[in-house]
Amino acid sequence: MSQASRASSSGRAVLGLMIAALSLGLSPDAVRASGALEWGQCSPDLVDKYPELGDRLQCAALRVPRDHHDPGKGKVALPMLRVLAGKPDQRIGSLFVNPGGPGGSATGFAASMGALFSMADPAHPIARFQRDIVDRYDIMAIEPRGLAGQWLFKCRSNIARKATESFDVDPGEANLANIEFNARLESSACQNQPHAALINTDQALRDMDLARAAVGDARLNYFGVSYGTWLGAWYAATFPEHTGRMLLDSNMNWTGSFDEALLDQPEAFQRAFEETLIPFMASHPERFHLGSDPVKIIQDYRQVRPQLRSKNRFWALSADNKQLEFSARVVAGVLLVERILAAHPDIDLDATLMHVDRYFDELGETDANAGIYAKNAARWHFSDNPPRPEQPFELEEEESVYRAVVCNDTSSQNDPDFWRSQMFAGSAQYSLRGGHGLQQPCHDWALPVVEPRDFGAIAQTEGLLMLQASHDPITSSSGAMKAFDFTQNARMIQVENNLTHGLFPQLTQCVDAKVADFLLEGTFPGRMTHCETPQPGEMSVAERSAQPYADADRADLLRQRMRELSTSKGLL
């Protein structure tokens, strides 16, 4: 073949690829930027981490514009990962996933989800739905920009943080000033990094759209948790014509702002605490030794001294109904230690631990672990916060991406007095979280805010399926309902009396069967479906009839990895 003929043939091939890619919704610039995906074996450590997946676990890199609105700024490669469908002849397409954060690893979530679902027993009456999903979909992820690959984003400064105490313990001016100094430092350390303005949801959803087209899917099928619901809704509003089956689990109010989500949390945690955890404790007085009156337990907890509450706040309520027993033991332990401290004002740690042992001996408690939670509560109370070493300030990639997305996506209140007032109000109103987490998130953020979405465009899609716990403390049901009410073609499955953040898989017929019908068949439930919650230890006959997974311990580990990725920021 002559040089001219080869050039002509090459040109026709490129043109054919261009036409095929354009039919999937890519612009010419995007086609040239992305290039072809070359799937291969993942890194040895990743392969070793998920041995059950074998050759189904594959990795690639996708080249995307550094700035989708200005392709001339160059390109960056982002990691991708997929778990191939277990039954290729029945394959529907790809199911893209994102665990939230922002800053959670989508590739880690995809691998863990693929491994867990592949272990589900196809004969189990409920777990079989997970197996069906992973048999018929490639579980797919593109890593959020800034986390890995050619572009790691880290907030750094040569200035050191100042030592602080929890605001609820020390609301004095000096501590407040140090809290605000650290907030300014974090904000400055993030926005002063090169390309900080390009770490946002608008860029991320366009990365995901390039990935969708690169794998050959005409529409994006998607499962997002927490902030992943924000990302999914923004995608649907930007590319309604490319939006397929979209499952949004533990929903943010994507029509609002990150400030609103942050300000919702203290009340949401308190509501979950008082309406879910405390009634559970009161219904088992023989187990927690606090009586059967939930109002009294709530009142007693409000009287706990701030340092004891503050030091134990992260363990006093887990956003997982399966951990109610653990949270209840922590709260009971805190209340026992408070009674000991109130009776003996000058007591030290060793004497407190002796009183804990005496208390359980007098109860005739035979469980050797009964006093562990109270002893841990006492140890935390008496522990000192070590002073931070004077060293340059640096956030890890996950926290850096979180900060940039939160501050780049929506405008934030920039008045320090506003945030002070919120901390004082939270400390006075909410015994569980107090004013924790209400420090100013985007102090003097000067980078441009992303252009708002027209969420009315979601009406052009087939609709969204929202999954929500009634008492989710991290993404509140009140915020989720605002997004639901606005989005008239959305459907919601609400799990009542439940505080789990990241519901699916729930291992209940009401939730899992409806999710599977939607993802596998495109069948929506009604506008609003209510599902009841089994309490810890309560299982149906069908659920008890077989183990849901081939290896229960391995399944617990994989579920824990998925949960950690969707709650790793402690906020969203």
C-alpha positions in Angstrom: 0.0 0.0 0.0 1.3 3.4 -0.9 2.0 6.1 1.7 -1.0 8.1 0.3 -3.3 5.0 0.6 -2.1 4.3 4.1 -2.8 7.9 5.0 -6.2 7.7 3.5 -7.0 4.5 5.3 -5.8 5.9 8.6 -7.8 9.1 8.1 -11.0 7.0 7.4 -10.3 5.0 10.6 -9.8 8.1 12.7 -12.9 9.6 11.1 -14.9 6.4 11.9 -13.7 6.5 15.5 -14.6 10.2 15.7 -18.1 9.6 14.4 -18.6 6.7 16.8 -17.4 8.7 19.8 -19.5 11.7 18.8 -22.5 9.5 18.8 -21.8 8.8 22.4 -21.9 12.5 23.3 -18.2 13.5 23.1 -17.1 16.8 21.7 -14.3 16.7 19.1 -11.9 18.2 21.6 -12.9 15.6 24.2 -12.4 12.7 21.7 -8.9 13.9 20.9 -8.2 14.4 24.6 -9.3 11.0 25.9 -7.9 8.6 23.5 -8.5 4.8 23.7 -8.6 2.9 27.0 -6.1 0.1 27.4 -7.3 -2.3 30.1 -4.8 -4.5 31.8 -3.9 -6.1 35.1 -4.1 -3.9 38.2 -1.1 -3.3 40.5 0.0 -6.5 42.4 -1.1 -5.0 45.8 -4.6 -4.3 44.4 -4.8 -7.8 42.9 -3.7 -9.3 46.2 -6.3 -7.2 48.1 -9.2 -8.7 46.0 -8.2 -12.3 45.2 -11.8 -13.4 44.7 -12.0 -11.2 41.6 -9.2 -12.8 39.6 -9.0 -11.7 36.0 -12.3 -9.8 36.3 -10.4 -7.0 38.0 -8.9 -4.6 35.5 -7.3 -1.2 35.5 -6.7 1.6 32.9 -5.9 5.3 32.7 -8.0 7.9 30.9 -6.5 11.1 29.6 -8.8 14.0 30.3 -8.4 17.8 29.9 -6.9 19.5 32.9 -9.7 22.1 32.4 -12.7 20.9 30.4 -13.5 24.5 29.6 -10.0 25.3 28.3 -8.5 22.2 26.7 -5.4 24.1 25.8 -4.2 23.8 29.4 -3.1 20.3 28.8 -4.2 16.8 29.8 -3.9 14.6 32.9 -4.4 10.8 33.2 -6.9 9.6 35.8 -7.0 5.9 37.0 -10.0 3.8 36.1 -11.0 0.4 37.5 -13.6 -2.1 36.5 -14.9 -5.5 37.7 -16.1 -7.3 34.6 -19.6 -8.7 34.6 -19.8 -12.3 35.8 -22.1 -13.3 33.0 -20.9 -11.4 29.9 -23.7 -12.9 27.7 -26.2 -11.2 30.0 -24.3 -7.9 30.4 -26.4 -4.7 30.5 -23.5 -2.3 30.5 -21.4 -0.4 33.0 -22.5 0.7 36.5 -20.3 3.7 37.5 -19.9 4.2 41.3 -18.8 7.0 43.6 -18.7 6.6 47.4 -18.8 10.3 48.2 -16.6 12.4 50.5 -15.9 14.4 48.4 -12.5 12.7 48.3 -13.5 9.1 48.7 -11.7 6.6 46.3 -14.2 5.5 43.6 -11.8 2.8 42.4 -11.5 1.4 45.9 -15.2 1.4 46.3 -15.8 -0.3 43.0 -13.3 -3.1 43.8 -14.8 -3.7 47.3 -18.3 -3.6 45.9 -17.5 -6.0 43.1 -15.8 -8.4 45.5 -18.6 -8.3 48.0 -21.4 -8.8 45.5 -19.4 -11.6 43.8 -19.4 -13.5 47.1 -23.2 -13.3 47.5 -24.9 -16.6 47.5 -27.1 -16.9 44.4 -29.5 -19.1 46.4 -30.0 -16.7 49.2 -33.5 -15.0 49.0 -32.1 -11.5 49.3 -28.3 -11.6 48.8 -28.9 -13.0 45.3 -29.9 -9.5 44.1 -26.3 -8.4 44.7 -25.0 -11.4 42.7 -27.4 -10.5 39.8 -26.1 -7.0 39.7 -22.4 -7.9 39.5 -23.2 -10.7 37.0 -24.9 -8.3 34.6 -22.9 -5.1 35.1 -19.3 -4.1 34.8 -18.7 -2.3 38.1 -16.8 0.8 36.9 -15.0 3.8 38.5 -12.9 6.7 37.5 -10.9 8.1 40.3 -11.7 11.7 41.3 -9.1 14.2 40.2 -6.6 15.0 42.8 -6.5 11.6 44.5 -4.1 9.5 42.4 -2.4 9.2 39.0 -0.5 12.1 37.4 -2.2 14.7 39.5 -2.1 14.5 43.3 -3.6 17.5 45.1 -2.4 18.4 48.5 -3.0 21.5 50.6 0.3 22.7 52.1 1.7 25.6 54.0 5.0 26.4 55.7 3.0 27.7 58.7 2.0 25.4 61.5 -1.5 24.9 63.0 -2.1 26.2 66.4 -3.2 24.0 69.3 -6.9 24.0 70.0 -9.4 22.4 72.3 -13.0 21.4 71.4 -15.1 24.5 71.3 -17.7 22.9 73.6 -14.9 22.4 76.2 -13.3 25.8 75.8 -15.4 28.5 74.3 -13.0 31.2 75.4 -11.7 33.9 73.1 -8.1 32.5 72.9 -9.3 29.1 71.8 -11.8 30.6 69.3 -9.0 32.7 67.8 -6.9 29.6 67.3 -9.8 27.7 65.7 -10.3 30.6 63.3 -6.6 30.9 62.6 -6.5 27.2 61.6 -9.6 27.7 59.4 -7.8 30.5 57.6 -4.6 28.5 57.3 -6.4 25.5 55.8 -8.3 27.7 53.3 -5.1 29.5 52.2 -3.1 26.3 52.0 -5.7 24.8 49.6 -6.6 27.6 47.3 -2.9 28.6 46.9 -2.1 25.3 45.2 -1.7 25.2 41.5 -4.9 24.1 39.7 -6.9 24.3 43.0 -9.8 25.9 41.0 -10.1 22.8 38.9 -10.9 20.4 41.8 -14.7 20.7 41.7 -17.9 18.7 40.8 -18.2 20.3 37.3 -14.8 19.0 36.2 -15.4 15.6 37.9 -18.7 15.0 36.2 -17.2 15.8 32.8 -14.3 13.4 33.6 -17.0 10.8 34.3 -18.8 11.6 31.0 -15.6 11.0 29.1 -15.2 7.7 30.9 -18.8 6.7 30.0 -18.1 7.4 26.3 -14.7 5.7 26.4 -16.2 2.4 27.6 -18.8 2.6 24.9 -22.0 3.3 26.9 -24.6 5.6 25.4 -26.0 6.4 28.9 -24.4 6.6 32.3 -25.8 4.0 34.8 -24.7 5.1 38.2 -24.7 4.3 41.9 -23.6 7.2 44.2 -23.5 7.5 48.0 -23.4 10.6 50.1 -21.6 13.3 48.1 -21.8 10.8 45.3 -25.5 11.8 45.1 -24.5 15.4 44.6 -22.2 14.4 41.8 -24.8 12.2 40.2 -27.5 14.8 40.3 -25.1 17.4 38.9 -24.3 15.0 36.1 -28.0 14.4 35.3 -28.6 18.2 35.3 -25.7 18.7 32.9 -26.1 15.7 30.6 -29.7 14.6 30.9 -29.6 13.1 27.5 -26.8 10.8 28.7 -28.3 9.8 32.0 -29.4 6.2 32.4 -30.4 4.4 35.6 -29.2 6.4 38.5 -29.4 5.1 42.1 -28.6 7.8 44.7 -28.1 6.5 48.3 -28.0 8.8 51.4 -28.8 12.0 49.6 -27.5 15.5 50.0 -29.7 18.4 49.0 -28.1 18.9 45.7 -30.3 22.0 45.1 -28.7 23.7 48.1 -25.2 24.5 49.2 -22.4 22.8 51.2 -22.9 25.4 53.9 -26.5 24.2 54.3 -25.4 20.6 54.5 -22.8 21.4 57.1 -25.3 23.4 59.2 -27.9 20.6 59.0 -25.6 18.0 60.7 -25.7 18.9 64.4 -29.5 18.8 64.5 -29.5 15.6 62.3 -27.1 13.9 64.7 -29.2 14.9 67.7 -32.4 13.8 66.1 -30.9 10.4 65.3 -29.6 10.1 68.8 -32.9 11.0 70.5 -35.3 9.3 68.2 -33.4 6.1 67.2 -30.6 5.2 69.6 -32.1 6.3 72.9 -35.5 4.5 72.3 -33.5 1.4 71.4 -31.6 1.7 74.8 -34.8 2.3 76.7 -36.4 -0.8 75.2 -33.6 -2.9 76.7 -33.2 -1.8 80.4 -31.9 -5.2 81.3 -29.0 -4.7 78.9 -28.0 -1.1 79.5 -29.1 -0.5 83.1 -30.5 2.9 82.4 -34.2 2.3 82.9 -37.0 2.3 80.3 -37.7 6.1 80.1 -36.1 7.6 77.0 -36.8 11.2 78.2 -34.8 10.6 81.4 -31.9 9.1 79.4 -31.8 12.1 77.1 -32.0 14.5 80.1 -29.2 12.7 81.9 -27.0 12.9 78.8 -27.5 16.6 78.5 -26.1 16.9 82.1 -22.8 15.1 81.2 -19.8 17.5 81.5 -18.6 18.9 78.2 -15.2 17.3 78.2 -16.6 13.8 78.8 -19.2 14.3 76.0 -16.7 15.9 73.6 -14.0 13.2 74.0 -16.5 10.4 73.2 -18.7 12.1 70.6 -17.3 10.1 67.7 -18.3 6.8 69.3 -21.6 7.8 70.8 -23.5 7.5 67.5 -22.4 5.4 64.6 -24.3 6.1 61.3 -25.1 2.4 60.9 -28.1 0.6 62.4 -26.1 -2.5 62.7 -23.9 -0.7 65.2 -26.7 0.4 67.5 -25.5 -2.0 70.2 -22.0 -0.6 70.1 -23.3 3.1 70.2 -25.6 2.2 73.1 -22.8 0.6 75.1 -20.7 3.8 74.6 -23.5 6.1 75.8 -24.2 3.9 78.8 -20.5 3.9 79.6 -20.4 7.7 79.4 -23.4 8.1 81.7 -21.8 5.7 84.2 -18.5 7.6 84.2 -20.5 10.9 84.7 -22.2 9.4 87.8 -18.8 8.4 89.2 -17.2 11.8 88.5 -20.2 13.6 90.0 -20.0 11.5 93.2 -16.2 11.8 93.5 -15.1 15.3 92.2 -11.4 14.8 92.8 -11.1 11.2 91.5 -8.3 10.2 89.1 -8.4 7.7 86.2 -7.2 4.6 88.2 -9.9 5.1 90.9 -12.5 5.7 88.2 -11.7 2.3 86.6 -12.0 0.7 90.0 -15.4 2.1 90.5 -16.5 0.8 87.1 -15.4 -2.7 88.0 -17.2 -2.4 91.4 -20.4 -1.3 89.6 -20.5 -4.3 87.3 -19.6 -6.7 90.1 -22.5 -5.5 92.2 -24.8 -5.9 89.2 -23.7 -9.5 88.9 -22.7 -8.9 85.3 -21.1 -12.1 83.9 -20.0 -10.6 80.6 -16.3 -9.8 80.9 -16.6 -7.1 78.3 -19.4 -5.2 80.0 -17.1 -2.6 81.5 -14.9 -2.0 78.5 -17.0 0.8 77.1 -17.2 2.7 80.4 -13.4 2.3 80.9 -12.7 3.6 77.4 -15.0 6.6 78.1 -13.0 7.3 81.3 -9.7 7.0 79.5 -10.7 9.4 76.8 -12.0 11.9 79.5 -8.7 11.9 81.4 -6.6 12.0 78.2 -4.8 15.2 77.3 -4.7 16.6 73.8 -0.9 16.5 73.0 0.3 19.8 71.6 0.8 19.7 67.8 4.4 19.7 66.8 5.6 22.9 65.1 5.8 21.6 61.6 4.6 22.7 58.1 0.9 22.2 57.6 -0.3 19.5 55.2 -3.5 17.8 54.5 -3.7 14.3 52.9 -5.1 14.0 49.4 -8.6 13.0 50.5 -9.0 15.9 52.9 -7.5 18.3 50.3 -9.9 17.3 47.6 -12.8 17.5 50.1 -11.8 21.1 51.0 -11.4 22.2 47.4 -14.7 20.8 46.2 -16.7 22.1 49.1 -15.3 25.6 48.6 -15.3 25.6 44.8 -18.8 24.2 44.2 -21.0 26.7 46.0 -20.6 30.1 47.7 -19.9 30.0 51.5 -20.7 32.5 54.2 -17.5 34.4 54.8 -18.5 36.3 58.0 -16.5 34.8 61.0 -19.2 36.2 63.4 -21.8 34.1 61.6 -19.8 30.9 62.2 -19.1 31.9 65.8 -22.8 32.3 66.4 -23.4 28.8 64.9 -20.9 27.2 67.2 -22.4 28.9 70.3 -25.9 27.9 69.2 -24.9 24.3 68.5 -23.1 23.9 71.8 -26.2 25.1 73.7 -28.8 23.1 71.7 -27.1 19.7 70.9 -25.8 17.5 73.6 -24.3 15.0 71.1 -22.2 17.0 68.7 -22.5 20.5 70.2 -20.7 23.1 68.1 -18.3 20.5 66.6 -17.6 20.9 62.9 -19.2 24.3 62.6 -15.9 26.2 62.1 -15.8 28.3 59.0 -15.1 25.9 56.0 -14.0 28.4 53.3 -12.4 31.4 55.0 -11.6 34.1 52.5 -12.0 31.7 49.6 -11.1 33.8 46.5 -11.3 31.2 43.7 -14.3 31.5 41.4 -17.4 29.4 42.3 -18.6 26.9 39.7 -21.6 27.9 37.6 -24.8 26.7 39.2 -26.7 23.8 37.7 -30.2 24.0 36.2 -31.7 21.1 38.1 -34.9 21.4 36.2 -33.1 19.7 33.4 -33.3 16.4 35.4 -37.0 16.3 34.2 -35.6 15.3 30.8 -34.2 12.1 32.2 -36.2 8.9 33.0 -35.9 9.8 36.6 -33.7 9.0 39.7 -34.2 6.5 42.4 -33.3 7.9 45.8 -32.6 5.7 48.9 -32.7 7.4 52.3 -32.6 6.5 56.0 -35.2 8.4 57.9 -32.6 9.4 60.6 -29.4 9.6 58.6 -27.2 11.9 60.7 -24.7 12.8 58.0 -27.0 13.6 55.0 -30.2 14.6 56.8 -33.6 13.3 55.6 -34.8 17.0 55.7 -32.2 17.9 53.1 -32.9 14.8 51.0 -36.6 15.7 51.0 -35.9 19.2 49.7 -34.1 17.6 46.7 -36.9 15.0 46.3 -39.7 17.6 46.4 -37.9 19.6 43.7 -37.3 16.6 41.5 -40.7 15.5 40.4 -39.5 12.5 38.4 -37.5 11.1 41.3 -38.7 8.2 43.4 -37.7 7.5 46.9 -37.3 4.4 49.1 -37.2 5.7 52.7 -36.1 3.2 55.4 -37.9 4.2 58.6 -36.4 4.3 62.1 -33.0 3.9 60.6 -29.8 6.0 60.9 -27.6 4.1 58.4 -25.5 6.3 56.0 -25.0 4.2 52.9 -28.0 1.8 52.9 -27.4 -0.4 49.9 -27.1 -3.4 50.2 -29.5 -3.5 53.1 -30.2 -7.2 53.0 -33.9 -6.6 53.3 -36.5 -7.6 50.7 -38.1 -4.2 50.8 -35.0 -2.4 49.8 -32.8 -4.8 47.9 -35.5 -6.3 45.6 -36.7 -2.8 44.5 -33.1 -1.6 43.9 -32.4 -4.7 41.8 -35.6 -4.3 39.8 -34.6 -0.7 39.0 -30.9 -1.4 38.1 -31.6 -4.7 36.2 -35.0 -4.0 34.6 -35.4 -0.3 34.7 -38.6 -0.7 36.9 -39.3 2.2 39.2 -41.2 1.8 42.5 -43.9 4.3 43.4 -43.1 7.9 44.1 -42.5 7.2 47.8 -42.0 3.7 49.3 -41.6 3.2 53.1 -39.6 0.2 54.4 -39.4 -0.9 58.0 -36.1 -1.5 59.8 -35.3 -4.8 61.6 -33.6 -4.1 64.9 -30.2 -5.6 65.7 -30.6 -9.3 66.1 -34.0 -9.4 64.3 -33.9 -11.5 61.1 -36.7 -13.0 59.0 -37.0 -16.7 58.6 -35.8 -16.3 55.0 -32.7 -14.4 56.1 -31.8 -17.0 58.7 -32.2 -19.8 56.3 -28.9 -19.3 54.7 -25.7 -17.3 55.0 -25.8 -14.4 52.5 -22.1 -14.7 51.7 -19.7 -17.5 51.0 -17.3 -16.1 53.7 -19.0 -14.0 56.4 -15.8 -12.5 57.8 -14.5 -11.5 54.4 -17.9 -10.0 53.6 -17.8 -7.9 56.8 -14.4 -6.6 55.9 -15.5 -5.6 52.4 -18.6 -3.9 53.7 -16.5 -2.0 56.2 -14.2 -0.8 53.4 -17.2 0.5 51.4 -18.6 2.2 54.5 -15.2 3.8 55.4 -15.0 5.3 51.9 -18.5 6.8 52.1 -18.1 8.2 55.5 -14.4 9.0 55.6 -14.7 12.7 55.9 -17.0 12.5 58.8 -19.2 15.2 57.1 -20.5 14.1 53.7 
